[in-house]
Amino acid sequence: MMRRREFLFSSARYLGVSAVYSALPSALTRAKAAPLETITGSAVALNQVGYLPARSKRASVDVRAASFAIRSVTGNDVAYRGQLSPPVADAASGDTLQTADFSALTAPGSYVLELDSGQKSPAFRVAGDVYSDALRLTTRAFYGQRCGCRVDLGGGYVHSVCHLSAAYHPSSGKSGALQNRGGWHDAGDYGRYIVNSGISTGTLLWAWELYQRSLSKLALQIPESGGKLPDFLAEIRWNLDWMLTLQQIACSRQVTLVTVQVTCARRRDL
């Protein structure tokens, strides 16, 4: 069985949730990943999102070299020098790799890793806020998967309204139209699955329980932004409302979702 609390605590360490790192500044600086064309075919694989100053920093090298230098982007000054590890066969990829460990570099800044063989890595950052935007973008991806409304993530990532009509399946014992708008598309096939979305919703609710202070501040640029609910909960609500349309709820039964009780005596608001 998955140990959810441990999983979320561990994930938070690498997502840069500010509740875990009290030293993070309140103002979130956007983490800028290197353009894809500069990453493809690079001899050095590293974390383009960036590295936290006090955490480990490693890169994988798939060419033969002996040493490396970390240079600042602005002045090309050497901030750190180190030796590569001996070559090791990586069973997962089939590559023979060396490791560059520059964990001792803690000064914030933008850098490039340069091998003594001449190859260079894409630019990367060391800073206390490198994962802040990664958290925002990852959470905002749920908006990009929405069904039943127009979605515009910006940058040309747009889709129009979809799946506005639905009907009861014969196995339900009912017939006719069903109000079934909402939910998240599971993947590129645009299907919506109660099990998969239930797992996602449960994970998001666990995250809210553990890191409400940080998650309540996320500005996700969704249609509900500026409303009474924090954006994080508003996105969860979008899927919960869809899940309720799939329930055949007996009278007098109560359903508790987050902190809201829905009484079904007259089937109101369902």
C-alpha positions in Angstrom: 0.0 0.0 0.0 1.3 3.4 -0.9 2.2 5.5 2.2 0.6 8.7 1.1 1.9 11.0 3.8 5.5 10.0 3.3 5.0 10.3 -0.5 3.7 13.8 -0.2 6.3 14.9 2.3 9.0 13.6 0.0 7.4 15.2 -3.1 7.2 18.5 -1.4 11.0 18.5 -0.8 11.6 18.4 -4.5 8.7 20.6 -5.6 9.9 23.4 -3.5 6.8 24.0 -1.4 7.5 27.0 0.7 6.2 25.4 3.9 9.1 23.0 3.8 11.8 25.6 3.1 11.1 28.5 5.4 14.0 30.4 3.8 12.2 30.7 0.5 11.3 34.3 -0.4 7.7 35.2 -0.6 8.0 36.7 -4.1 8.1 33.9 -6.6 10.6 34.2 -9.4 9.8 32.4 -12.5 12.0 29.4 -13.2 13.1 29.5 -16.8 13.9 26.2 -18.5 16.4 26.1 -21.3 14.9 26.0 -24.8 14.3 22.5 -26.0 16.6 22.9 -29.0 19.6 23.6 -26.7 18.8 20.5 -24.6 18.4 17.9 -27.4 21.6 15.9 -27.9 23.5 17.5 -25.0 26.3 15.5 -23.6 25.4 16.7 -20.2 22.0 15.9 -18.6 21.0 18.0 -15.6 18.0 19.5 -13.9 17.1 22.5 -16.2 14.5 23.7 -13.6 17.4 24.3 -11.2 18.9 23.3 -7.9 18.2 24.4 -4.3 21.4 25.9 -2.7 21.6 23.5 0.2 20.6 20.3 -1.7 22.7 17.9 -3.8 23.6 18.8 -7.3 24.5 16.2 -9.9 24.7 15.9 -13.6 25.1 12.9 -15.9 27.7 12.9 -18.6 27.6 10.5 -21.6 31.0 11.4 -23.2 34.4 10.6 -22.0 35.9 13.4 -19.9 37.9 13.7 -16.7 36.9 16.9 -15.1 34.4 19.7 -15.2 34.0 23.4 -14.3 30.9 25.3 -13.3 31.0 28.8 -14.9 28.7 31.8 -14.3 26.5 32.8 -17.3 27.1 36.5 -16.7 30.9 36.7 -16.5 32.1 33.2 -17.5 33.9 33.0 -14.1 34.7 29.6 -12.6 32.5 29.1 -9.6 33.5 25.4 -9.0 35.8 22.7 -10.3 35.5 19.0 -9.8 36.4 15.5 -11.1 34.0 13.2 -12.8 33.2 9.8 -11.3 34.5 6.7 -13.1 32.3 5.5 -16.0 29.4 3.2 -14.9 27.0 1.2 -17.1 23.5 2.4 -16.6 21.2 -0.6 -16.9 18.0 1.4 -17.4 19.3 3.4 -20.4 22.1 1.2 -21.7 24.4 4.2 -21.6 27.8 4.4 -19.9 27.7 7.5 -17.7 29.9 9.6 -15.5 28.6 11.8 -12.8 29.5 15.4 -12.1 28.8 16.2 -8.4 28.8 20.0 -7.6 26.8 19.9 -4.4 29.4 22.1 -2.7 28.3 25.0 -5.0 25.7 26.9 -2.9 25.9 30.5 -4.2 22.7 31.5 -6.1 23.2 32.3 -9.7 22.9 31.1 -13.3 25.6 28.7 -14.5 26.8 26.4 -17.2 28.6 23.1 -16.7 31.7 22.8 -19.0 33.6 19.5 -19.5 37.4 19.5 -20.1 36.5 17.8 -23.4 34.8 21.0 -24.5 31.1 20.1 -24.2 28.8 22.4 -22.3 25.4 21.9 -20.6 22.3 24.1 -21.0 22.2 27.0 -18.5 20.7 26.2 -15.1 20.0 28.2 -11.9 20.9 27.7 -8.3 18.4 29.5 -6.1 15.9 29.1 -3.2 12.9 29.6 -5.5 13.8 27.4 -8.5 10.8 25.0 -7.9 8.2 27.6 -7.0 6.9 28.0 -10.6 7.2 24.2 -11.2 4.6 23.7 -8.5 2.3 26.4 -10.0 2.6 25.0 -13.5 2.1 21.4 -12.4 -1.0 22.3 -10.5 -2.3 24.5 -13.4 -2.0 21.5 -15.7 -5.3 20.2 -14.3 -7.0 23.2 -15.8 -5.4 22.2 -19.1 -7.1 18.8 -18.8 -10.6 20.2 -18.1 -13.6 18.8 -20.0 -16.8 20.7 -20.7 -15.3 24.2 -21.0 -13.0 26.2 -23.2 -9.4 26.0 -22.0 -6.7 28.6 -22.8 -3.4 28.0 -21.1 -1.7 30.7 -23.2 1.1 30.3 -25.7 -1.3 28.7 -28.2 -2.4 25.8 -25.9 -6.2 26.1 -26.4 -9.1 23.8 -26.9 -12.8 24.6 -27.4 -15.8 23.5 -25.3 -16.3 19.7 -25.5 -18.6 16.9 -24.3 -21.6 19.0 -23.3 -24.1 16.2 -23.8 -24.4 12.8 -22.2 -27.0 10.1 -21.6 -27.6 7.3 -19.1 -26.1 3.9 -20.0 -28.7 1.1 -20.3 -27.1 -0.7 -17.4 -28.2 2.1 -15.0 -31.8 1.2 -15.5 -32.5 4.8 -16.6 -32.7 6.5 -20.0 -32.5 10.0 -21.4 -30.1 12.9 -21.0 -27.7 13.2 -18.1 -26.2 16.5 -16.9 -22.6 15.3 -17.0 -20.5 18.4 -17.7 -17.0 18.8 -16.1 -14.2 16.7 -14.9 -10.7 16.2 -16.3 -9.6 14.4 -19.4 -7.5 11.5 -18.4 -5.1 11.7 -21.4 -4.9 12.5 -25.1 -7.9 10.2 -25.7 -10.2 12.8 -23.9 -11.7 10.0 -21.7 -12.9 10.7 -18.2 -12.5 7.9 -15.7 -13.8 8.0 -12.1 -11.0 5.8 -10.7 -8.1 7.8 -12.2 -9.6 11.2 -11.4 -10.5 9.9 -7.9 -6.8 9.1 -7.2 -5.8 12.5 -8.5 -8.5 14.3 -6.4 -7.5 12.3 -3.3 -3.8 13.2 -3.8 -4.7 16.9 -4.2 -6.8 16.9 -1.1 -4.0 15.3 0.9 -1.7 18.0 -0.4 -4.2 20.6 0.8 -4.4 19.1 4.2 -0.6 19.1 4.6 0.4 22.3 2.9 -2.7 24.6 2.9 -0.7 27.7 3.8 1.4 27.4 0.6 -1.2 26.0 -1.8 -3.8 28.7 -0.8 -1.4 31.3 -2.3 -1.1 29.7 -5.8 -2.5 31.9 -8.6 -3.4 29.4 -11.3 -5.1 31.8 -13.8 -8.2 29.7 -14.0 -11.8 31.0 -14.7 -12.6 30.8 -10.9 -9.6 33.0 -10.0 -10.6 35.8 -7.7 -13.6 34.0 -6.3 -14.3 32.9 -2.7 -12.4 29.6 -3.0 -8.6 29.5 -3.4 -7.6 28.5 -6.9 -6.3 25.2 -5.7 -9.6 24.2 -4.2 -11.6 25.6 -7.1 -9.8 23.3 -9.5 -10.5 20.3 -7.2 -14.2 21.4 -7.1 -14.4 21.2 -10.9 -13.7 17.5 -10.8 -15.8 16.8 -7.7 -18.9 18.4 -9.2 -18.5 16.1 -12.2 -18.0 13.1 -9.9 -21.3 13.9 -8.2 -23.2 13.7 -11.5 -22.2 10.0 -11.6 -23.7 9.2 -8.2 -27.2 7.7 -7.7 -27.7 9.0 -4.2 -30.5 7.6 -2.0 -32.6 10.1 -0.1 -31.5 11.1 3.4 -27.9 10.1 2.6 -25.2 12.7 3.3 -22.1 13.2 1.3 -19.1 15.1 2.7 -16.6 16.6 0.3 -13.8 18.7 1.8 -15.8 20.7 4.4 -19.1 20.9 2.5 -22.1 18.7 3.4 -24.7 18.1 0.7 -28.1 17.0 2.0 -30.0 15.0 -0.5 -33.5 15.1 1.1 -34.7 17.1 -1.9 -31.7 16.4 -4.2 -30.9 20.1 -4.3 -27.7 21.4 -6.0 -26.9 18.1 -7.6 
